Amino acid sequence: MASWEPRKDKRVFEPSGAGGLASVLGTKFDYYRTEYTNDTDLLTSDSRRFAQLEELVYEDCFFDYVLTSDVLEHVRSDDKA
C-alpha cells in the first residue's frame, strides 16, 4: 500500500473500534474511520469519527470502497448496516 499513488478523489470507509489502516489509507484516500458510540452528542459532532452502522448519515453510494474486518458480527441489525 505504501507504493500506491494518492487518490484523494476516492472515499474509503473503514468502520473500526480501534486500529485499522488509518496511518496508510489516510494519506492515500479521502478516508473515514468510525468508532461505534451511543453518545448522541458525539454522533452529531463528528460523523467521520463516530457512527452507528445501522444509522449512517451518508447518502447511498457515497463511498467508493468499504473495508471491514471483525465489525459486522457485532451489529444487531445487520440488514440496516
Phi, psi and omega in degrees: 000330182299331182273353180295142174287143176298138177227072183293351175279354180254129178265129180239131179245127178228094176288127185198141177285326181198164178072239183078192184248028186303323185296332178260308185295329179295336178270346185255329188228170167282096198254132178239123175233118184249153171249148177286140173205153171258355183287109185295330177296318178292321181299324182271346184271327186208088183288349174282337186251329184232139181197163165244124186298334179283348184221053179291146183269002183272148176293156174303142178065021178294322183263146175277326181220142174234124179246133178209143177209127179058040180236308189297335179290348179264355182274128183291318181247076185296337177293333176280325181291000000 
